[in-house]
Amino acid sequence: MAEAKAGAMEMKGEVRLLNLICILAAIVFIALAVLNALYSGDFLTTDNLFITMVCLLMALMFAANPLLYLKSEGKLPIPFRKRPALAGGAQSTIARAGGPSTPPLLDARGRAVPPDVKSMVANMKIRQP
């Protein structure tokens, strides 16, 4: 059990580090696009527009992963999207959907699965629009 917790903590640290690297790379590419716009003589040439678009596209590619991670964690508010009201949290929604007679979730060896795995399975069962 201690090894599983250590592995989860290590994965969380790795994800945090990779997201930080991606954000820094996206900021660098945006800075390159801005520097290209500011210091180029004639901005509307084919070469300058190409360099700017490549820098912005690379910034988008590096920013997509951290943004999708934040969205999956529920930490990124999406404007103009209505959230369903959860009075008792996600567990009450699961209890209502599955009913009280739902058998416990077991792994392949018949052991009870940890709470984090239960929450992931429950999130997969909730229908998304």
Summary of the structure (lengths in Angstrom):
residues: 129
radius of gyration: 22.1
end to end distance: 36.1
largest distance: 71.6
contacts: 260
relative contact order: 0.08
helix: 67%
strand: 2%
